[in-house]
Amino acid sequence: MIDNDKAVHRTAKRAAAIAAAVALAGMAVTAGSAIAQAEAPKYGGTVEIGSVYPTISALSWDLADWNWKQNYDTGQVYEHLFAADLSKAKRNGGKYAFQADAWLPEDAIRGELAESWKWTDPLTLEVKLRKGVKFPAKPGVMEERELVAEDVVFSYSRQEASAKKIPTYFDHLSKVEARDKHTVVFRFKEFNAEWDYRFGWGYYSGIMPKEVATAGAANWKNVNGTGPFTLTQFVQGNASTYTKNPQYWDSERIGNKDYKLPFVDKVVLRTIKDEATRNTMLRTGKLDIMEGLRWTAVDELKRSAPQLQWSRWLSYTGQYLALRVDTKPFNDIRVRRALNMAINKQEIVKQYYGGNAELFAYPQHPDYVGYYEPLSAMPDNVKELFTYNPDKARKLLAEAGYPKGFTFKVQVCACSPDHMELLPLIAAYLEQVGVRIQIQPMEYGAFLSAMTTKTNAPGYMMNNGHTNPTTTIRKSFVSGQVWNASQWNDPKFDKRVEEAFELRDVGKRQEALRALTREIVAQAPYIWLPTQYVYTAWWPWVKNYGGELRAGAVRPGPIYARLWIDQEMKKKMGF
């Protein structure tokens, strides 16, 4: 039996301890990042993180598998040529939140393994590597040695030769070569606006030594890079554990003093499929950071754990129901547009999301200044898709030859609680115009495989990263691309995308991407759905952190290397 008096006493004691700790922390906790930045960092301890992908364990450790999540899983270990300049984060007085899944503004990129880089002519880029950067010794894999230019060439060449690579991804390059021990030269066939993203800081640009490939890159026990942490434990469906790399080269300047990184001894990324369990672990201090929380959990957590720090951000993962345009009836634009009009998207924003969503924020994200256009600026044929009009939907269906509607299958990932709840609501709207859906929940691996092998059902409900202003159009709507779930195929559209990528003038490129976005949205290869707001929460003992999520394409390693845990505060708060 539980002694209620003792339980109440323990609760009161912890509350008092929390209040005292917060008072001791004083301005450092309440005044925000400027004060926190002046604190001297504290080394040691473990940071426990519920990731922004909490339901999905690591999918592959081999960079040549071209897995989208690899930078989240390996980015603590494998470094890139470039990374986010975190000194320009909002908590440091800068203008960037560094939350986008794969968008680094040009003025917020720093050299990571690259010490410097320059264009020696319009189609030749020269990259100078940092000297003295070390791969640590890994028993059974490799001896300690310095990173050299041949490692960059090897990593690129292995990616380029992979049967799993994204089509056309490196087609703009003619050759990558080592000029000397610390100089890499990238020779271009033609300019590509995504050059830095594609081989410098993107999803598939990690630098891996050849010794790992020889030992077996798919085995987590062989993973070994120059990053701030080493991978020391992996339990499928449970956690990935990273331990401090004593050989790490980088430092952080705080209060006019340089401190060797990383600060924490360990980073543990938890895989927790149950949402309620994740929230409880955060509330009870078993998680120091929870990177992605649905709005439905926020009010209760703010009541039960008022000391939590918060960041609210518009998701960089758009959501939609892809309609395969290579199958009937979705080869008819009238049907696709009808299904969009049949759904009351304004009501979804207001009632389902409680106002915590934006009606129109995909495929371009509002943060992509110069590329994004609000719905109010869109042409009427786009605005119409976001206006509830079941009568016109029925009329269009009848014109297309479906006066009594039809039935189609929709695949959805069981890993997404939001989609599992939202899809029946969408089904109810569609039934009002005679369209019925058969819902097929799938585990993530099978769900992803269906799309990548182009065997997905006529309807495919998914989240998809905005990525960046150019990739969001290329990966989703250029024929043959992996993430093209609607199987959109328009050679003229493909050509215009290619031409936009070759534009060096940013203003002209933005204009071209705006036009391409307007066109593809009006074609309605998807049922466009609202983009929700997401919350990140962390305890005040997590220092040098302001809710940043990615320092490259879904890559948190440089962020984790710079935060520290005030273990004394944590203890005084009763945790």
Helices and strands as residue ranges (DSSP letters): H 4-25, H 27-30, H 33-38, E 46-50, G 63-65, H 70-74, E 82-84, G 86-88, G 90-92, G 106-108, E 109-111, E 114-121, E 124-129, E 134-135, E 145-146, H 149-161, E 173-180, E 183-188, H 195-196, I 197-201, H 210-215, G 220-222, E 229-235, E 239-244, E 251-254, E 257-260, E 266-270, H 275-283, E 289-293, H 295-304, E 309-314, E 317-323, H 333-341, H 345-347, I 348-352, E 357-358, G 375-377, H 380-383, G 384-386, H 390-399, E 407-413, H 417-431, E 436-442, H 444-452, E 459-465, H 471-477, H 491-501, H 506-523, E 526-528, E 531-538, E 542-543, H 557-562, E 564-565, H 567-572
